[in-house]
Amino acid sequence: MSGADLPSSLGKSGGQASSSGGESSAPRPDLPPPEGLLARGAARFTSWAERWIPDAFVFALVATFLVFVAAVLMLRPTAGVRGATLAAAEIWGTGFWELIPFTLQMALVIITGYVVATTRPVYRLIAALASFPRAPKVAIAWVAMFAMLSSWLNWGFSLIFSAMLAKETARRVQGVDYRAVAASAFLGLGSIWAQGLSGSAALQMATPSALQPAIRQIVDGGGKIPGGVIPLSNTIFLWQSLVSVAVEIVIVTALVYLYAPDAARARTAASMGIELGESPLDRDDPPVKGTPGEWLEHSSILNALFVLLASTYLVRYFAKSGQGLNALNLNTINLLFLTCGVALHGTPARLMRSVREATPGVWGVILQFPFYAGIAALIVKTHLNEKLAGWFVSVSTPKTFPAVIAVYSAVLGVFVPSGGSKWVIEAPYVMQAAHDLKVHLGWMVAVYDLGEALANLVQPFWMLPILGLFGLRAKDVMGYTFLVFLVLAPVVLILVTLLGATLGYPL
């Protein structure tokens, strides 16, 4: 594969750009239809979604106006229609830019994940992993397992790592079904990513600057959770959260092995008319020229100095915090991945090329997050969150509340497919309801994450960044992801209910 074969938009939010990246490589009409009732139903569902569901930014606009109208209705009894409209507009405009630090943090999650995944040492690991399985069914399940494991570390890294592993596996394993192995590359984002080290909601709760003060005050609950900050030890590092991660990995890996076509029934890349090309390991370095400035670009000295500086800071940071992994937040995670990327790329030229390729993928984050900040401001500052919290309390008990939130998070995630920005909207009333029902607040963050990930299995938003790499369309892979959703959704509801019963209040 040459550099031109890499998609121009590989970051998580880059998938909004287009849904037609692989249409020229559509399956041939002489191939048989999808096998089985669920596969045929999933194909019909995907066709409907691609035709009728608009881009996620459209949903952000629609949500803005719906919440604005609700805010006006909330303010009208005391301010009148005109006064309520002006007041709501002022609240929205003031809140619109409140998430700028978080917006940049999320953009860097995408970029640093890509930077690490495209280094040569990491791709050598990918090639070694791809050479391990021999049978097609084992290979497809193998990719799914590593997609989930890597997504726990960092979803931006996993999205690229798993796609490259799947394509390298298709190069090396004869008779592997290209659609199924491509779908496996995405299953980390459809299962456990949000419960891992880059889980948006957990990191927001642990990073003081990532949420507005008004939301922190709600989480604080009158001093029950000082400062409204919930450390990772009470979210992703809860033993209940780790158990749910392990259960999901085992179930999904087994399911993938069972549904994966064998060689006799597989649609390989060749049978679909897709050329896999050469390995990225054969890619040439950027050209070296003779000027002093260009010499510096291709020298490892500056990279080594940066790694030394960043490593010194990180070591001191973790040592002084005295909290171990609980000290992780968006800033430290991004710096860790950037430091690894700088070290593994070796020279500024290689690093700059990787960042340049990743940057187009962040446009969706930059465009949408201010709108979600405005929505959150309207919800919090007009006390809509209290109304919503009251509704959740009215239909829930402490035992059923986690399952209700998991379902709600999954449904809303279909229309607002961004874990971090959606949590900004949901956190005020979910956390308020958790206080009212006396439910463990950290577990509710984990529950939100479990439901949020499920939504990615039934809508193609996050698949699109890597579909161009595969030369496929969303409908080529969503039959498989929809089947995983049907199995995983009831498992999640059982897990959040049973494990939630083992936790107290507030943390």
N, C-alpha and C positions, 0 to 999 in steps of 0.2 A: 504493500500500500504506500502510495506517495503522500506527501503532505496535502496535496489537493484532494485526496480521497477523504480526509478527515472533515466532518461537518463543520460548518462555520459557526454553528450555535449549539454547543454541547453542554452548557450550563443548565441548571434545573429549570429556570424560568424561560430559557431560550426556546422551549417547545412551543410557545405561543405563536411563533413566527409563521409556521405553515404546517398544514397537515398533509401536504402532498409531496413530501420529500422523496418518497420511493414509488410514486405511482407509475413511473416508467418501468418498474420492475415487478409489476403486478403478476400474480400467478397466472399461468396459461389457462385458457378456458377449457382445454381438453383434460385437465386434471380433475379427479373426482371431488365431490363436495366434502365438506368437513364430516368426519365420522362421528356418529352418536348424536343423541337428542340434545344434550347440553351444548355440544360444539356447534350444532346448527342454530340453536337458539341464541348463543353468544354472537354468532356471525350476524344474525338479523338485528340483534340489539346494537351492535357496533355500527351497522349501516344506518340505523335510525339516528344514533347519537351524532355521527359525522354529518348527517344532513340537517338536523334540527337544532343541535346545541351550539350556540355561538361561542366566540372566544371568551376566556375568563375575564378579560377587561370589560366586556359588555356587562357581565354580572356585577362587577365592581361599580359600574355606573348606575345600573338599576338599583343595587342595594343602597347606594348613596341617596338616591331620590326617595326610595321607600322609607329609609330611616329619617330622612329630613322631614318628610310629611308626618311621620309618627312623632318626631320631636316637636313640630309645630302644634300638633294636637295635644301634646303633653303640656306645652307652655300656654296654650290659648286661654284656659280659664282665668289665669292671672294677668296676662299681658294683652289679650285680644289677638285677632288674627294678624294684623299688621305688626304689632310689637313682637308677637311670637315668631313670625317669619324673619324679621330682622335679627332677633336674638339668636335664632337657630343658625342663620347664615353666619353670624359673628362667631358662634361656637365652632362651627365647621371650619371656617377659615383659620381660626387660631390653632385648631388641632391638626390642620392639614400637614404641617411641617414638624410635628412633634416626634416623629419616628425617623428623622433623617439619620441619626447615628445607627439605629437598628437596620435601616435600609442598606447602608454601606456594609455593615457587618454581614448581612445575608448575601450580598453580592460577592463578598470576599470568600464566603463559604463555597460558593460555586467555583470561583476562580482558583482558589488554592486546592480544591479537590481535583480539578482538571490538571493543574500544574504537577501534582504528585503522580497522578495516574499515567501521565505521558512521558515520564522520565524513562530512560533506557534500562536502568536497573530494575524498576518496577515492571516494565514490560517483559524483561527476561523471566521474572517470576511468573507473569501471566502465561508465557509460552511454556514454562515448565509445568504449570498446573494443567494447561490444556493437553499436554502430552500424557497425563496420567491415566485417564479413562480410555478404555478400548471399545466397549459396546455402546451403541447409540443411546439406549435408555439410561445407562449409567452416566454417560457424558452430560445429558440434559439435566439430570438430577444433581450432578456435581456442580454445574454452573449455578443452579438455583441455590444450593447450599452456600456457595461462596458469595453470591450476590447478597444473601441475607447477612452473612457474617461481616462482609465489608461495609454494608450499609449501617451496621451498628457503630462502626468507627466514624464514618463520615458519608452522608448521602451523596454529596457532590463527587467525592472520590469514587464511591461505589457505582454511580451511574456510568462513569467512563470505564472503570476497572472491569465491571461485569460485562459491558458491551464488548470490550476488546477481548475478554476471555471467551465469550460466546462465539465471536467471529473466528478467533484462533482455533477454538474447538471444532468449528465447522470445517476449517482447513485440514485438521489433522485426523478427525474421526470419520471414517467412511460410513455413509448411510445415516448420518444424523439428520433429524428433521430440522430444517433451518428455521421454520416458524416457531417451533417449540423451544429451541435453544435460545432464540431471540427473546421470547417471552420470559424464559427463566432469568435472563439478565436483568429484568425489571422487578422481579419479585421481592427484592429487598425493600424497595420503595412502597410495595404493596403490603408489607407485613411489619417489620420491626424497626425501620429506620428512625422513627420518631421516638423510640424508647432508647436510642443510643446516644453517643457522645455529641452528635450534631442535632439532636432533637430540638426543634425550635422552641416549643412551649417550655420544656424543662430549662433550657438555657436562658430564656427570657426571665423565668422566675428566679434564676440564680444570678442574673446580671442586673444590678440596680438601674443602669441607664437604659435598659431595653423596654421598659414600660412607663407609661405616664404616672405621675405622682397620684392622680386620682384612683387609678387601679391599684397601686400599692396600698393606698389607704383602705380599700375594700378588703384586700388580702390580709392586711394587718389585723382586722377584726377587733379593734380596740385594744391592741397590745398582745393579742394571742400569738401572732407571728410577727415579731419585731421587724419593723421596716417593710413588711410585706414581701420579704425575700425568702424564698424556699430553696435551701441548698440541694445539690444533686443527690445527696445521701437520702433525701426524702422523696425523690422522684425516680430517676432512672436506676439508682443503686439500691432501691428497696429490694429485699429478697423476693417480694411478690412480683416486682417488675422483671427481675432476672428469670424467675420461674416461667413467667408468661412468654418471655423471649425464647427460652429453651423449648417450650411446648410448641410454639409456632414453627420454629426451625425444623423440629422433628416431623411435625404433621405435614408441612408444606413440601419438604424434601421427599417424604414417602409418597405423597399425592402426585408429585411431578413424575416420579419414577413409574407410578401405576398408569398415568394417562399418556406418557411419552410414546409416540409411535416407534415400532421397531424398524429395522432397515427395510423390510419388505413393503411397509406402508408409508415410509417417510417421503416427504417432499424436500429434497435436498436443494441447496443453493443452485446447483447446476441444472436441476430439473425445472427450477423457476426462472432460469435465464439470468442468474445473478453471478457476476464475476467477483470472486473474493479478493483478488489482487495479491500483492506481496505483503509480507510482514512489515510493520513499522520499524523493526530493527534494521531494515535495509535502507532506511531513510538517511540521506546525506545531511551533514551539519550545514548550518548557514555558511556561505562563502566567506573566506578570510581574505582581507586586503591588507595593504602595506602601511597605512597611515597609523600614527600612534594612537589615535582615538579608536580606530577599528581593532588595533591590537588589544587594547583594554577590554573591548567587548568580548573578545575570545580568550581572555586570560581568566584563570580560576582564582586569581589572587583576591579580587574584590568579593567574590562569592564566599571564599573561605573566611574573610574578615567579617562579613555579615553573619555567617553561621556562628562564628565565635562570639560576636556581640549578642546575638539573639539568644544563644544557648546560655550565656552567662546570666542574662536577665531572667530567663525562664527558670533556671535552677534556683536563683535567689528568690524569685517570686514564690515558687512552691515551698521553698524552705522557710521563708518568713511567714507564709500564710498559716503553716501548721495544720492544714486541712487536707493534705494529700490531693486526691482526685476531686474532692469537693471544691477545690479552688478553680476548677475548670469553668470557663465561661466562653462566650463567643469570641472575645478578644484573644484569650490564651489559645483556644483551639485554632483560630485562624493563623496566629503567629507560629504555632507548632507546625502546621501543614506548610506554611510558607517557608519556614526554615528548612524543612525536609526537602521541599521542592528546589530551593536554592542550592542545597548541598548536592542533590542527586542530578540536577541538570548540569552542574559543573561550571558553566560560564554564563555571563550576563546575556549573551546572544541567544543561547538555547532557552533560557528562562523567559526572555522578552518575547520570543516567538510563541512559547506556550501560553503566556498571559494574553498575548494579542489574539490567539485563536479562541481563548475562553471568553474574552470580554463581550462579544456579541450576545452570549447567552444570558447576560444579566439585565437586558433591557426591560424585561417584564417586571422584575423586582423594582427597578427604579421608577417605572411608570405607575405601578399599581399601589405600592405601599403607602404613598401619601393619601390616596383615596381611602384606604383602610384606616389610617390614622384619623382622618376626618370623621369616618363612621363611628369609630370608637369614642371620639370626643363627644359626638351627639348622644350616643347611648349612655355614657357615664354622666355627663354634665346636665342632662335633662332628666336623669333618674329613670330612664327607660330600663336600665339594668335591674333596678329594684322591682319593676313590674314583671320582667321576664323571670327573675329569681323567684318571685312569688308564684308564678305559674308552675315552674319546675317543682317547687315545694308542694304545691297543691296536687300534683299528679304522681308524687314519689314518696317513698319511705327511705329511711337510711339504707336499707338493704337493696332497694330497687334503683336508687338514684344513679349508681355507676352505670348500670345497663342502659338507663334512659339517656344519659349523657353520651355513651358510646354510640348509640344509634343516631342521636342528633348530630354528633360530630361527623359521622360517616355521611349522612344525608347532606348536611351543609357543605361538606368537603367536595361533593360532586360539582357544586356550583361555585365555590370559592376554594380552588385547589392550591392553597398555600398555607401550610401549617402555622407559620409564624404570624402572618397577617390575620388569619382567621382566629388565632388565639387572642390577639388584641381585641377582637370584636366580642369573643365569647367569654374571656376571663372575668369581666366585671360581674355578669350574672351567674356564671357557673360557680365562682368562688363565693359570692354572696349566698347562693343557695346551699353550698357546702357548709358554710357557717351556720345557716338556719337549721339545717338537718343534722348538724354535728357529725359530719363525715370527714375523714382524713383528707386534708387539702392536697397534700403531695400525691396521694393516690388518684385524686381527680385529675391531676395533670397527666399522670400515666394513662388513665382511662381515656382522656381526650386524645392522647397520642395513639392508642390502640384503634379507636374509631376513625381518627383522621387518616391513618395509613390504609384502611380498608377502602376508602373512596378511590384511591389511586388504581384499584383493580378494575373499576367499572367505568372510568372515563380516561380518555387518552392524553390528557394535558401533559403529564410528566413523561410519557413515552416518546413524545415527538422529538425531543433533542437527540435521541439515539436511533430513531427509525431511519434517519438519513444515512447513518453509518451502515446500517444493515441493508438499505435499499428496499425496505418494506413499507407497507401502509399499516395504520393502526388496526384495521380489521383483520390483518393477517395474524396478529398475535392476541387480540382481545378475546378470542374464543377460549384460549387457555387461561388468561388472567381472570375471566369471568367465572370459570369453573373453580379456580382457587378461592374466589370470593364466596361462592355458594357454600364451600366447605368451611372456610375460615371464619365467616361472620358468626355462626352459632357458637363456635369455639371461643371466640372473643367474649361474647356475652356471658358465657358460663364462667370464664376466667375472671372477668371484672367483678362478678357477683360473689363468687366463692372466695377469691383472694381478698376482696375488699372487706369481707366480714371478719378478717383477722386483724384489722387495723383500727386504731382508736382515733380520737379527735383532740387537738387540731392536726398534730403531726406525730 
